[in-house]
Amino acid sequence: MAKSMLIISRRAPGSGPSAREALDIALAGGAFDLPLAMLFMDDGIYQLTPDQAPHHIQQKDLSANLQALPLFGVEDLFACAYSLQERGLDTSHLALPAQPLDDEALRALIARHDLVVTL
Amino acid sequence: MSTLHILSHSPFGDSRFASCLRVLGPGDALLLTGEAVQALRQGSAPRLKLDQLPAQVALFALEEDILARALTDLPNHCTALDYPRFVALCLDYDKVNSWL
């Protein structure tokens, strides 16, 4: 059986290639039907905010790739509740349905996956 | 001697934002650019700190960075700038301190 992988994405979309690379891993893995979950944490939460318009700062929009996650079979999407709260966001504000998890649930999420990649 | 302080990193993850707020004096100004504009997000912890800035500290932010992140409900005392006004603003202060 394929090993399960948790991808932790903790960088804002405008701050370097990490956000896109984490997303690329998820989409590639999803295309091969690997058991994947994605956790948005710290500034990675900002990837989920709606109505982003990165053309104003000459950057590519990640939101289409994010919306593709469920189509690629990556449906286990989670968001760190603490990161949401300190950034003034809640799940009703998000462009993608991600389930908020408290710290205890985060520990359990990491524990139950075979591999963890943080970008 | 007045100073324009420029923040361009996220208000989370290191102590730049908190340290910068601590050293702002009367007549100084704070300009938020890049990821630092996330500090303006309504309901966030850094926004609360910005709302508590004394009236003598002027607050500016780069408009294109605000637009890119779809930020709304900006503080009343925050002025949005384009790049030409950014350059002009730098000349309004005795010095510029960039928190690189």
Backbone of each chain as ProteinMPNN parsed JSONL, in Angstrom:
{"seq_chain_A": "MAKSMLIISRRAPGSGPSAREALDIALAGGAFDLPLAMLFMDDGIYQLTPDQAPHHIQQKDLSANLQALPLFGVEDLFACAYSLQERGLDTSHLALPAQPLDDEALRALIARHDLVVTL", "coords_chain_A": {"N_chain_A": [[0.845, -1.202, 0.0], [0.471, 2.236, -0.764], [2.443, 4.793, 0.768], [1.165, 7.128, 3.093], [0.978, 10.674, 2.827], [1.551, 13.809, 4.354], [1.33, 17.139, 3.514], [2.663, 20.081, 4.553], [1.96, 23.365, 4.245], [3.345, 26.405, 4.605], [3.908, 28.982, 3.764], [3.302, 32.298, 2.537], [1.463, 33.147, -0.477], [2.761, 35.11, -2.016], [5.436, 35.109, -1.295], [7.92, 33.943, -2.433], [8.832, 30.7, -3.907], [7.76, 28.603, -2.421], [5.015, 28.105, -1.734], [3.783, 27.488, -4.175], [5.302, 25.24, -4.879], [4.672, 23.384, -2.891], [2.035, 23.001, -3.508], [2.281, 21.924, -6.085], [3.45, 19.459, -5.501], [1.339, 18.279, -4.162], [-0.632, 18.194, -6.171], [0.621, 16.625, -8.126], [1.013, 14.233, -6.705], [-1.635, 13.645, -6.175], [-2.545, 13.146, -8.751], [-1.459, 10.671, -9.165], [-2.948, 9.142, -7.539], [-2.074, 8.972, -4.888], [-2.278, 8.645, -1.327], [-2.946, 11.558, 0.085], [-2.7, 14.419, 2.209], [-3.32, 17.853, 2.947], [-2.047, 20.499, 4.791], [-2.6, 23.748, 5.835], [-0.752, 26.268, 7.258], [0.521, 28.752, 9.571], [1.79, 31.514, 7.674], [0.971, 30.284, 5.377], [-1.717, 30.059, 5.411], [-2.658, 32.324, 4.164], [-2.819, 31.667, 1.509], [-5.344, 30.764, 1.187], [-7.133, 32.815, 1.256], [-9.911, 34.676, -0.074], [-10.572, 36.214, -3.34], [-8.065, 37.112, -4.198], [-5.717, 39.096, -6.026], [-3.215, 38.819, -7.611], [-2.055, 39.842, -9.917], [-1.674, 42.516, -9.639], [0.764, 42.783, -8.42], [2.44, 41.682, -10.211], [2.433, 38.85, -10.165], [1.802, 35.309, -10.401], [-1.42, 33.751, -10.258], [-2.387, 31.581, -7.747], [-4.781, 30.483, -7.186], [-6.378, 29.008, -8.984], [-4.966, 26.61, -9.212], [-5.184, 25.756, -6.584], [-7.938, 25.356, -6.403], [-8.066, 23.15, -7.957], [-7.271, 21.03, -6.435], [-9.271, 19.281, -5.111], [-10.268, 18.096, -7.453], [-8.141, 16.591, -8.27], [-8.216, 14.627, -6.482], [-7.283, 15.283, -3.977], [-8.586, 15.69, -1.148], [-8.467, 15.924, 1.546], [-8.151, 18.519, 3.25], [-6.729, 20.81, 5.407], [-6.669, 23.352, 7.957], [-4.702, 25.254, 10.155], [-6.074, 26.126, 13.168], [-5.202, 27.994, 15.046], [-3.446, 29.608, 13.522], [-5.268, 30.712, 11.739], [-6.882, 32.191, 13.471], [-5.142, 34.134, 14.648], [-4.66, 35.622, 12.433], [-7.019, 36.85, 11.897], [-8.942, 35.481, 10.448], [-11.597, 33.267, 9.492], [-13.067, 30.01, 8.836], [-15.245, 30.477, 7.224], [-14.456, 32.497, 5.616], [-12.798, 31.51, 3.685], [-11.343, 30.612, 0.487], [-11.278, 28.025, -0.239], [-12.553, 24.916, 0.865], [-11.348, 24.155, 3.887], [-10.643, 22.215, 6.667], [-10.69, 23.421, 9.941], [-8.23, 22.864, 12.438], [-7.446, 22.23, 15.828], [-4.56, 22.444, 18.091], [-4.172, 19.923, 19.258], [-5.486, 18.247, 17.465], [-3.887, 18.703, 15.278], [-1.504, 17.474, 16.045], [-2.37, 14.826, 16.073], [-3.015, 14.53, 13.384], [-0.51, 14.722, 12.105], [0.707, 12.556, 13.296], [-0.69, 10.381, 12.238], [0.07, 10.119, 9.605], [2.334, 8.617, 7.207], [4.475, 9.964, 6.027], [5.832, 13.257, 6.175], [5.955, 16.422, 4.723], [7.266, 19.613, 4.871], [6.879, 22.821, 3.613]], "CA_chain_A": [[0.0, 0.0, 0.0], [1.253, 3.469, -0.848], [2.577, 5.513, 2.037], [0.37, 8.363, 3.145], [1.831, 11.857, 2.992], [0.964, 15.089, 4.751], [2.104, 18.288, 3.042], [2.383, 21.264, 5.374], [2.298, 24.542, 3.454], [3.306, 27.485, 5.6], [4.388, 30.252, 3.233], [2.309, 33.099, 1.827], [1.615, 32.952, -1.922], [3.647, 36.094, -2.637], [6.772, 35.155, -0.691], [8.816, 32.918, -2.936], [8.236, 29.574, -4.627], [7.361, 27.475, -1.556], [3.579, 27.811, -1.778], [3.524, 26.812, -5.45], [5.933, 23.923, -4.893], [3.868, 22.491, -2.05], [0.827, 22.713, -4.285], [2.674, 21.039, -7.179], [3.615, 18.108, -4.936], [0.005, 17.753, -3.864], [-1.342, 17.897, -7.421], [1.297, 15.49, -8.763], [0.674, 13.049, -5.918], [-3.054, 13.368, -6.381], [-2.71, 12.576, -10.088], [-1.074, 9.264, -9.067], [-3.826, 8.53, -6.529], [-1.411, 8.748, -3.602], [-3.078, 9.16, -0.211], [-2.327, 12.826, 0.472], [-3.472, 15.452, 2.888], [-2.607, 19.124, 2.913], [-2.322, 21.344, 5.958], [-2.164, 25.139, 5.691], [-0.353, 26.703, 8.601], [1.255, 30.031, 9.581], [1.404, 32.391, 6.562], [0.358, 29.464, 4.337], [-3.153, 30.362, 5.498], [-2.988, 33.412, 3.232], [-3.153, 31.094, 0.205], [-6.758, 30.407, 1.162], [-8.019, 33.986, 1.323], [-10.612, 34.853, -1.347], [-10.486, 37.442, -4.148], [-6.699, 37.596, -4.399], [-5.501, 39.67, -7.36], [-1.76, 38.971, -7.609], [-1.535, 40.554, -11.094], [-1.266, 43.861, -9.216], [2.179, 42.75, -8.04], [3.108, 40.911, -11.267], [2.633, 37.46, -9.775], [0.789, 34.387, -10.909], [-2.493, 33.414, -9.333], [-2.368, 30.174, -7.348], [-6.089, 30.003, -6.728], [-6.888, 27.969, -9.881], [-4.301, 25.363, -8.808], [-5.778, 25.337, -5.314], [-9.283, 24.828, -6.655], [-7.918, 21.861, -8.638], [-6.913, 19.965, -5.483], [-10.3, 18.225, -4.997], [-10.381, 17.391, -8.74], [-7.029, 15.638, -8.309], [-8.406, 13.652, -5.415], [-6.745, 15.738, -2.691], [-9.771, 16.248, -0.49], [-8.186, 16.12, 2.968], [-7.538, 19.847, 3.36], [-6.861, 21.26, 6.79], [-6.072, 24.654, 8.27], [-4.37, 25.419, 11.573], [-7.042, 27.07, 13.75], [-4.468, 29.091, 15.696], [-2.957, 30.506, 12.468], [-6.442, 31.439, 11.242], [-7.387, 33.139, 14.47], [-4.267, 35.293, 14.833], [-4.716, 36.422, 11.21], [-8.341, 37.447, 11.765], [-9.702, 34.749, 9.428], [-12.243, 32.022, 9.905], [-13.233, 29.141, 7.665], [-16.274, 31.011, 6.327], [-13.787, 33.47, 4.75], [-11.766, 30.891, 2.847], [-11.691, 30.332, -0.906], [-11.261, 26.574, -0.406], [-12.998, 24.34, 2.138], [-10.309, 23.489, 4.67], [-11.179, 21.982, 8.003], [-9.787, 23.965, 10.958], [-7.814, 21.884, 13.451], [-6.703, 22.774, 16.968], [-3.205, 21.886, 18.196], [-4.234, 18.491, 19.544], [-5.852, 17.587, 16.216], [-2.706, 18.781, 14.4], [-0.581, 16.416, 16.471], [-2.94, 13.551, 15.622], [-2.923, 14.51, 11.921], [0.876, 14.412, 11.748], [1.018, 11.205, 13.792], [-1.312, 9.299, 11.477], [0.625, 10.02, 8.259], [3.637, 7.954, 7.137], [5.497, 10.937, 5.627], [5.43, 14.659, 6.301], [6.826, 17.377, 4.026], [6.905, 20.999, 5.194], [7.479, 23.828, 2.736]], "C_chain_A": [[0.877, 1.247, 0.0], [1.314, 4.154, 0.513], [1.757, 6.798, 1.979], [1.303, 9.547, 3.426], [1.005, 13.069, 3.397], [1.885, 16.201, 4.262], [1.691, 19.496, 3.886], [2.882, 22.488, 4.614], [2.196, 25.768, 4.345], [3.887, 28.809, 5.103], [3.284, 30.967, 2.468], [2.527, 32.96, 0.323], [2.615, 33.919, -2.562], [5.081, 36.048, -2.16], [7.626, 33.982, -1.142], [8.076, 31.702, -3.463], [7.625, 28.493, -3.738], [5.889, 27.096, -1.683], [3.249, 27.025, -3.046], [4.105, 25.402, -5.456], [5.169, 22.918, -4.043], [2.617, 22.048, -2.807], [1.134, 21.743, -5.429], [2.859, 19.604, -6.682], [2.247, 17.474, -4.725], [-0.717, 17.34, -5.146], [-0.718, 16.693, -8.125], [0.947, 14.198, -8.034], [-0.772, 12.636, -6.123], [-3.299, 12.706, -7.725], [-2.352, 11.082, -10.099], [-1.856, 8.532, -7.978], [-3.102, 8.2, -5.225], [-2.302, 9.3, -2.485], [-2.416, 10.389, 0.407], [-3.277, 13.661, 1.297], [-2.649, 16.728, 2.868], [-3.043, 19.962, 4.113], [-1.756, 22.742, 5.693], [-1.94, 25.706, 7.082], [0.437, 28.005, 8.473], [0.833, 30.889, 8.377], [0.845, 31.613, 5.366], [-1.154, 29.658, 4.277], [-3.556, 31.409, 4.454], [-3.265, 32.896, 1.815], [-4.661, 30.894, 0.055], [-7.682, 31.614, 1.171], [-8.647, 34.244, -0.049], [-10.238, 36.152, -2.057], [-9.068, 37.974, -4.312], [-6.53, 38.064, -5.845], [-4.009, 39.9, -7.567], [-1.198, 39.638, -8.869], [-1.106, 41.98, -10.723], [0.208, 43.908, -8.829], [2.953, 41.804, -8.973], [3.415, 39.48, -10.831], [1.509, 36.606, -10.321], [-0.215, 34.048, -9.811], [-2.46, 31.917, -9.035], [-3.765, 29.605, -7.158], [-6.668, 28.929, -7.651], [-6.279, 26.614, -9.518], [-4.894, 24.829, -7.501], [-7.152, 24.71, -5.529], [-9.209, 23.452, -7.305], [-7.643, 20.718, -7.658], [-8.003, 18.89, -5.366], [-10.457, 17.426, -6.29], [-9.289, 16.346, -8.887], [-7.108, 14.644, -7.154], [-7.809, 14.044, -4.082], [-7.878, 16.464, -1.962], [-9.568, 16.466, 1.001], [-7.41, 17.426, 3.131], [-7.802, 20.391, 4.756], [-6.195, 22.623, 6.962], [-5.84, 24.724, 9.773], [-5.275, 26.506, 12.164], [-6.332, 28.257, 14.407], [-3.987, 30.1, 14.663], [-4.099, 31.339, 11.889], [-6.814, 32.557, 12.198], [-6.465, 34.353, 14.594], [-4.232, 36.171, 13.586], [-6.1, 37.003, 10.948], [-9.195, 36.769, 10.713], [-10.475, 33.612, 10.075], [-12.629, 31.253, 8.653], [-14.327, 29.649, 6.726], [-15.69, 32.022, 5.347], [-12.953, 32.821, 3.651], [-12.27, 30.563, 1.452], [-11.798, 28.826, -1.16], [-11.711, 25.958, 0.918], [-11.864, 23.584, 2.826], [-10.826, 23.378, 6.102], [-10.217, 22.534, 9.051], [-9.485, 22.923, 12.035], [-7.102, 22.599, 14.59], [-5.383, 22.006, 17.127], [-3.224, 20.373, 18.434], [-4.555, 17.708, 18.265], [-4.693, 17.626, 15.213], [-1.711, 17.686, 14.75], [-1.068, 15.064, 15.965], [-2.813, 13.41, 14.102], [-1.514, 14.11, 11.48], [1.198, 12.968, 12.126], [0.459, 10.122, 12.861], [-0.832, 9.218, 10.024], [2.01, 9.386, 8.278], [4.753, 8.948, 6.871], [4.947, 12.344, 5.82], [6.451, 15.522, 5.567], [6.351, 18.781, 4.396], [7.648, 21.952, 4.27], [7.002, 25.197, 3.163]], "O_chain_A": [[1.9, 1.299, 0.683], [0.369, 4.1, 1.299], [1.674, 7.458, 0.943], [2.281, 9.427, 4.164], [-0.076, 13.321, 2.865], [3.079, 16.203, 4.561], [0.521, 19.877, 3.922], [4.08, 22.632, 4.371], [1.108, 26.135, 4.79], [4.305, 29.651, 5.897], [2.441, 30.333, 1.834], [3.644, 32.687, -0.116], [3.251, 33.571, -3.556], [5.885, 36.879, -2.582], [8.01, 33.134, -0.337], [6.845, 31.668, -3.469], [7.026, 27.55, -4.255], [5.549, 25.914, -1.735], [2.529, 26.027, -3.0], [3.483, 24.474, -5.973], [5.029, 21.753, -4.415], [2.206, 20.889, -2.752], [0.341, 20.845, -5.713], [2.471, 18.651, -7.358], [2.019, 16.31, -5.056], [-1.336, 16.278, -5.206], [-1.43, 15.842, -8.657], [0.624, 13.19, -8.663], [-1.095, 11.453, -6.228], [-4.145, 11.82, -7.846], [-2.862, 10.32, -10.92], [-1.475, 7.442, -7.551], [-3.475, 7.252, -4.533], [-2.996, 10.299, -2.674], [-1.447, 10.274, 1.158], [-4.494, 13.619, 1.113], [-1.422, 16.683, 2.781], [-4.231, 20.108, 4.402], [-0.579, 22.894, 5.368], [-2.804, 25.636, 7.956], [0.956, 28.324, 7.403], [-0.36, 30.985, 8.086], [0.304, 32.215, 4.44], [-1.784, 29.45, 3.241], [-4.669, 31.374, 3.93], [-3.874, 33.599, 1.008], [-5.186, 30.859, -1.058], [-8.9, 31.452, 1.1], [-7.992, 34.053, -1.074], [-9.666, 37.064, -1.46], [-8.884, 39.169, -4.543], [-7.123, 37.502, -6.766], [-3.573, 41.045, -7.687], [-0.014, 39.972, -8.911], [-0.277, 42.581, -11.408], [0.834, 44.966, -8.905], [3.964, 41.213, -8.592], [4.5, 38.959, -11.087], [0.428, 37.091, -10.654], [0.097, 34.059, -8.621], [-2.5, 31.091, -9.946], [-3.931, 28.396, -6.99], [-7.371, 28.033, -7.183], [-6.971, 25.596, -9.513], [-5.082, 23.624, -7.33], [-7.49, 23.688, -4.934], [-10.158, 22.672, -7.225], [-7.772, 19.551, -8.027], [-7.702, 17.705, -5.505], [-10.742, 16.23, -6.251], [-9.484, 15.329, -9.553], [-6.156, 13.908, -6.895], [-7.813, 13.246, -3.145], [-8.096, 17.664, -2.134], [-10.387, 17.112, 1.655], [-6.18, 17.436, 3.148], [-8.94, 20.428, 5.223], [-5.287, 22.993, 6.218], [-6.685, 24.303, 10.563], [-5.249, 27.655, 11.723], [-6.807, 29.39, 14.33], [-4.097, 31.307, 14.878], [-3.926, 32.519, 11.586], [-7.03, 33.702, 11.801], [-6.946, 35.485, 14.642], [-3.825, 37.331, 13.657], [-6.334, 37.586, 9.89], [-10.082, 37.4, 10.137], [-10.049, 33.062, 11.091], [-12.534, 31.774, 7.542], [-14.338, 29.289, 5.549], [-16.335, 32.374, 4.359], [-12.452, 33.519, 2.77], [-13.45, 30.275, 1.248], [-12.346, 28.403, -2.178], [-11.301, 26.421, 1.983], [-11.474, 22.501, 2.39], [-11.372, 24.329, 6.661], [-9.044, 22.16, 9.059], [-10.373, 22.197, 12.482], [-6.258, 23.465, 14.358], [-5.119, 21.048, 16.4], [-2.403, 19.637, 17.886], [-3.98, 16.651, 18.011], [-4.53, 16.712, 14.405], [-1.142, 17.046, 13.865], [-0.277, 14.252, 15.486], [-2.54, 12.323, 13.591], [-1.345, 13.269, 10.597], [1.868, 12.252, 11.382], [1.068, 9.062, 12.711], [-1.277, 8.342, 9.283], [2.775, 9.575, 9.224], [5.85, 8.812, 7.412], [3.752, 12.589, 5.652], [7.658, 15.374, 5.762], [5.17, 19.099, 4.252], [8.872, 21.905, 4.154], [7.383, 26.2, 2.561]]}, "seq_chain_B": "MSTLHILSHSPFGDSRFASCLRVLGPGDALLLTGEAVQALRQGSAPRLKLDQLPAQVALFALEEDILARALTDLPNHCTALDYPRFVALCLDYDKVNSWL", "coords_chain_B": {"N_chain_B": [[14.709, 64.494, 14.466], [13.022, 63.075, 11.885], [11.831, 59.809, 11.005], [11.176, 57.519, 8.411], [9.865, 54.416, 8.589], [10.148, 51.318, 6.997], [8.419, 48.415, 6.404], [8.548, 45.153, 5.029], [8.173, 42.478, 5.308], [6.235, 39.601, 6.353], [4.028, 40.129, 9.163], [4.071, 38.067, 10.9], [6.056, 35.413, 12.271], [8.644, 36.492, 12.666], [10.393, 38.958, 14.69], [10.341, 41.493, 13.614], [8.082, 43.204, 13.079], [6.953, 43.763, 15.645], [9.196, 44.895, 16.914], [9.705, 47.125, 15.328], [7.37, 48.654, 15.761], [7.814, 49.3, 18.378], [9.899, 51.131, 18.315], [8.951, 53.35, 17.025], [8.609, 56.797, 16.941], [7.087, 60.006, 17.928], [6.072, 61.86, 15.092], [7.371, 60.188, 13.383], [6.966, 57.762, 10.698], [5.216, 54.908, 9.394], [5.56, 52.644, 6.818], [3.949, 50.169, 5.053], [4.783, 47.47, 3.02], [4.734, 44.924, 0.45], [4.506, 41.654, 1.847], [4.048, 42.615, 4.361], [1.776, 44.171, 4.413], [-0.244, 42.544, 5.225], [-0.615, 42.955, 7.864], [-2.616, 44.789, 8.041], [-4.986, 43.473, 7.97], [-8.308, 43.156, 8.869], [-9.348, 42.334, 12.14], [-7.144, 40.812, 12.765], [-4.259, 39.963, 14.832], [-1.927, 41.697, 14.507], [-3.21, 43.913, 13.335], [-4.697, 44.972, 15.437], [-2.651, 46.041, 16.946], [-1.725, 48.031, 15.209], [-3.948, 49.684, 15.182], [-3.675, 50.808, 17.593], [-1.647, 52.614, 17.398], [-0.1, 55.74, 18.144], [-1.581, 58.938, 17.311], [0.273, 60.672, 16.266], [1.952, 59.197, 14.73], [2.295, 58.498, 11.418], [0.606, 56.379, 9.082], [1.206, 54.361, 6.313], [0.601, 52.506, 3.257], [1.435, 50.332, 0.542], [-0.475, 50.524, -2.327], [-0.79, 48.595, -4.412], [-0.025, 46.228, -3.226], [-1.98, 45.937, -1.313], [-4.223, 45.619, -2.95], [-3.553, 43.255, -4.307], [-3.846, 41.387, -2.325], [-6.429, 41.546, -1.667], [-7.357, 43.116, 0.49], [-9.574, 44.652, 2.744], [-11.561, 47.128, 4.552], [-9.68, 48.928, 5.694], [-7.628, 50.651, 8.131], [-8.801, 53.886, 9.205], [-6.827, 55.791, 9.452], [-4.887, 55.051, 7.714], [-2.985, 55.566, 4.815], [-3.099, 54.897, 1.4], [-0.628, 54.249, -1.083], [0.867, 54.834, -4.324], [3.742, 53.832, -6.379], [5.208, 56.205, -7.286], [4.381, 58.045, -5.3], [5.351, 56.786, -3.088], [8.117, 57.126, -3.446], [8.221, 59.919, -3.26], [7.375, 60.2, -0.645], [9.522, 59.187, 0.803], [11.258, 61.299, 0.657], [10.115, 63.099, 2.298], [10.863, 62.648, 4.861], [13.519, 62.761, 7.297], [15.183, 60.569, 7.316], [15.286, 57.161, 6.082], [14.36, 54.027, 7.218], [14.767, 50.817, 6.395], [13.402, 47.756, 7.153], [14.934, 45.226, 6.463]], "CA_chain_B": [[14.893, 63.952, 13.118], [11.949, 62.114, 11.632], [12.225, 58.592, 10.276], [10.169, 56.669, 7.767], [10.202, 52.997, 8.745], [9.516, 50.515, 5.946], [8.343, 46.966, 6.653], [8.147, 44.423, 3.827], [7.998, 41.054, 5.62], [5.023, 39.237, 7.089], [4.069, 40.472, 10.586], [4.203, 36.837, 11.678], [7.246, 34.635, 11.954], [9.817, 37.024, 13.356], [10.056, 40.055, 15.603], [10.45, 42.8, 12.95], [6.892, 44.053, 13.226], [6.854, 44.219, 17.035], [10.34, 45.763, 17.22], [9.508, 48.382, 14.609], [6.358, 49.449, 16.464], [8.392, 49.778, 19.643], [10.844, 52.241, 18.133], [8.321, 54.477, 16.332], [8.425, 57.969, 17.789], [6.198, 61.029, 17.378], [6.61, 62.446, 13.868], [7.827, 59.115, 12.488], [5.902, 57.149, 9.914], [5.377, 53.497, 9.075], [5.067, 52.27, 5.489], [3.84, 48.716, 4.882], [4.87, 47.038, 1.627], [4.851, 43.47, 0.309], [3.719, 40.805, 2.755], [3.763, 43.358, 5.595], [0.422, 44.749, 4.392], [-1.172, 41.63, 5.901], [-0.869, 43.514, 9.201], [-3.822, 45.62, 7.967], [-6.193, 42.652, 7.866], [-9.277, 43.377, 9.952], [-9.536, 41.219, 13.068], [-5.899, 40.096, 13.052], [-3.511, 40.462, 15.987], [-1.142, 42.911, 14.194], [-4.1, 45.056, 13.079], [-5.015, 45.579, 16.733], [-1.49, 46.86, 17.335], [-1.699, 49.232, 14.349], [-5.044, 50.558, 15.601], [-3.274, 51.483, 18.834], [-0.547, 53.556, 17.151], [-0.466, 57.124, 18.458], [-1.985, 59.726, 16.143], [1.435, 61.384, 15.704], [2.673, 58.294, 13.813], [1.521, 58.337, 10.178], [0.621, 55.004, 8.578], [1.052, 54.276, 4.859], [0.736, 51.15, 2.706], [1.461, 50.313, -0.924], [-1.804, 50.165, -2.808], [-0.825, 47.376, -5.223], [0.056, 45.077, -2.329], [-3.313, 45.82, -0.705], [-5.127, 45.082, -3.97], [-3.188, 41.871, -4.618], [-4.294, 40.513, -1.232], [-7.869, 41.81, -1.488], [-7.605, 43.61, 1.854], [-10.614, 45.69, 2.842], [-11.721, 47.681, 5.908], [-8.392, 49.444, 6.158], [-7.791, 51.659, 9.188], [-9.048, 55.234, 8.68], [-5.606, 56.599, 9.467], [-3.914, 54.482, 6.78], [-3.015, 56.158, 3.474], [-2.558, 54.003, 0.367], [0.298, 54.956, -1.968], [1.478, 54.148, -5.466], [5.209, 53.925, -6.285], [5.708, 57.596, -7.3], [4.16, 58.686, -4.004], [6.298, 56.102, -2.197], [9.405, 57.825, -3.596], [8.066, 61.267, -2.707], [7.268, 60.071, 0.809], [10.874, 58.998, 1.343], [11.915, 62.605, 0.73], [9.452, 63.902, 3.337], [11.422, 62.329, 6.175], [14.97, 62.98, 7.338], [15.835, 59.331, 6.896], [14.44, 55.994, 5.834], [14.891, 52.791, 7.797], [14.119, 49.62, 5.83], [13.579, 46.555, 7.989], [15.173, 44.166, 5.482]], "C_chain_B": [[13.869, 62.846, 12.875], [12.448, 60.942, 10.786], [11.0, 57.921, 9.664], [10.649, 55.223, 7.891], [9.431, 52.192, 7.702], [9.587, 49.034, 6.304], [7.893, 46.271, 5.373], [7.947, 42.931, 4.078], [6.685, 40.83, 6.371], [5.134, 39.645, 8.558], [4.171, 39.245, 11.491], [5.568, 36.215, 11.372], [8.551, 35.198, 12.473], [9.413, 38.299, 14.083], [10.133, 41.43, 14.953], [9.283, 43.733, 13.268], [6.827, 44.634, 14.644], [7.985, 45.196, 17.362], [10.171, 47.127, 16.571], [8.489, 49.256, 15.346], [6.931, 50.049, 17.744], [9.25, 51.013, 19.449], [10.235, 53.435, 17.382], [8.118, 55.63, 17.307], [7.462, 58.949, 17.161], [6.839, 61.674, 16.143], [7.179, 61.421, 12.912], [6.631, 58.58, 11.692], [6.249, 55.695, 9.652], [4.763, 53.239, 7.704], [5.094, 50.749, 5.369], [3.882, 48.385, 3.399], [4.928, 45.505, 1.614], [3.966, 42.737, 1.296], [3.345, 41.54, 4.041], [2.365, 43.969, 5.599], [-0.607, 43.814, 5.041], [-1.474, 42.102, 7.321], [-2.139, 44.356, 9.226], [-5.1, 44.794, 8.033], [-7.059, 42.785, 9.117], [-9.393, 42.128, 10.828], [-8.267, 40.465, 13.407], [-5.182, 40.735, 14.239], [-2.668, 41.696, 15.634], [-2.014, 44.131, 13.908], [-4.468, 45.765, 14.385], [-3.887, 46.496, 17.182], [-1.444, 48.14, 16.5], [-2.786, 50.215, 14.773], [-4.683, 51.335, 16.867], [-2.108, 52.453, 18.635], [-0.988, 54.966, 17.528], [-0.732, 57.925, 17.189], [-0.797, 60.439, 15.501], [2.255, 60.505, 14.769], [1.795, 58.068, 12.58], [1.686, 56.907, 9.655], [0.328, 55.014, 7.078], [1.153, 52.809, 4.43], [0.708, 51.236, 1.188], [0.153, 49.74, -1.462], [-1.81, 48.831, -3.568], [-0.733, 46.118, -4.352], [-1.263, 44.847, -1.599], [-4.275, 45.155, -1.691], [-4.851, 43.602, -4.241], [-3.733, 40.904, -3.569], [-5.758, 40.748, -0.871], [-8.191, 42.266, -0.067], [-8.644, 44.724, 1.818], [-10.683, 46.179, 4.288], [-10.388, 48.161, 6.477], [-8.623, 50.463, 7.273], [-7.977, 53.053, 8.56], [-7.77, 56.046, 8.547], [-4.542, 56.056, 8.512], [-4.082, 55.104, 5.386], [-2.377, 55.194, 2.478], [-1.76, 54.818, -0.649], [0.593, 54.148, -3.21], [2.998, 54.382, -5.392], [5.736, 55.36, -6.374], [5.513, 58.306, -5.956], [5.028, 58.063, -2.915], [7.648, 56.851, -2.23], [9.32, 59.223, -2.971], [8.031, 61.224, -1.181], [8.649, 59.94, 1.459], [11.58, 60.335, 1.536], [11.305, 63.492, 1.811], [10.051, 63.684, 4.719], [12.929, 62.498, 6.133], [15.72, 61.727, 6.918], [14.81, 58.208, 6.749], [15.119, 54.786, 6.454], [14.109, 51.606, 7.244], [14.435, 48.415, 6.696], [13.758, 45.348, 7.075], [15.294, 42.807, 6.156]], "O_chain_B": [[13.853, 61.825, 13.562], [13.36, 61.079, 9.971], [9.954, 57.777, 10.296], [11.7, 54.857, 7.366], [8.222, 52.358, 7.541], [10.668, 48.474, 6.484], [6.969, 46.735, 4.704], [7.589, 42.195, 3.158], [6.112, 41.757, 6.944], [6.208, 39.526, 9.149], [4.339, 39.374, 12.704], [6.153, 36.477, 10.321], [9.49, 34.436, 12.702], [8.241, 38.676, 14.093], [10.008, 42.44, 15.645], [9.47, 44.883, 13.667], [6.668, 45.841, 14.821], [7.754, 46.214, 18.015], [10.457, 48.157, 17.182], [8.712, 50.452, 15.534], [6.578, 51.16, 18.138], [9.319, 51.86, 20.34], [10.926, 54.421, 17.13], [7.524, 55.455, 18.371], [7.053, 58.777, 16.012], [8.027, 61.996, 16.16], [7.446, 61.737, 11.752], [5.473, 58.894, 11.968], [7.415, 55.3, 9.682], [3.603, 53.57, 7.456], [6.135, 50.121, 5.561], [3.118, 48.941, 2.61], [5.147, 44.875, 2.65], [2.83, 43.136, 1.553], [2.418, 41.127, 4.738], [1.821, 44.258, 6.664], [-1.713, 44.241, 5.369], [-2.474, 41.695, 7.914], [-2.688, 44.618, 10.297], [-6.189, 45.356, 8.142], [-6.615, 42.562, 10.243], [-9.52, 41.012, 10.324], [-8.294, 39.566, 14.248], [-5.449, 41.879, 14.606], [-2.684, 42.666, 16.392], [-1.616, 45.259, 14.201], [-4.543, 46.993, 14.439], [-4.121, 47.576, 17.724], [-1.156, 49.214, 17.028], [-2.583, 51.428, 14.733], [-5.283, 52.363, 17.181], [-1.632, 53.051, 19.6], [-2.127, 55.349, 17.26], [-0.182, 57.63, 16.128], [-0.848, 60.777, 14.319], [3.153, 60.997, 14.086], [0.697, 57.52, 12.678], [2.755, 56.307, 9.77], [-0.661, 55.593, 6.628], [1.717, 51.979, 5.143], [0.043, 52.1, 0.616], [-0.263, 48.638, -1.106], [-2.723, 48.024, -3.394], [-1.29, 45.076, -4.695], [-1.624, 43.708, -1.301], [-5.035, 44.257, -1.33], [-5.774, 42.801, -4.386], [-4.043, 39.752, -3.874], [-6.258, 40.207, 0.115], [-9.192, 41.841, 0.511], [-8.595, 45.616, 0.972], [-9.944, 45.696, 5.147], [-10.026, 47.83, 7.606], [-9.691, 51.07, 7.35], [-7.389, 53.359, 7.522], [-7.639, 56.88, 7.651], [-3.414, 56.55, 8.502], [-5.189, 55.156, 4.851], [-1.255, 54.73, 2.683], [-2.151, 55.922, -1.027], [0.575, 52.918, -3.171], [3.487, 55.04, -4.472], [6.634, 55.715, -5.611], [6.373, 59.073, -5.525], [5.394, 58.725, -1.944], [8.231, 57.16, -1.191], [10.222, 59.653, -2.253], [8.584, 62.096, -0.511], [8.908, 60.506, 2.521], [12.39, 60.497, 2.448], [11.888, 64.504, 2.197], [9.778, 64.449, 5.645], [13.547, 62.394, 5.073], [16.755, 61.799, 6.254], [13.67, 58.288, 7.207], [16.309, 54.551, 6.241], [12.94, 51.411, 7.576], [15.599, 48.098, 6.938], [12.843, 44.538, 6.927], [15.496, 41.798, 5.48]]}, "name": "protein", "num_of_chains": 2, "seq": "MAKSMLIISRRAPGSGPSAREALDIALAGGAFDLPLAMLFMDDGIYQLTPDQAPHHIQQKDLSANLQALPLFGVEDLFACAYSLQERGLDTSHLALPAQPLDDEALRALIARHDLVVTLMSTLHILSHSPFGDSRFASCLRVLGPGDALLLTGEAVQALRQGSAPRLKLDQLPAQVALFALEEDILARALTDLPNHCTALDYPRFVALCLDYDKVNSWL"}
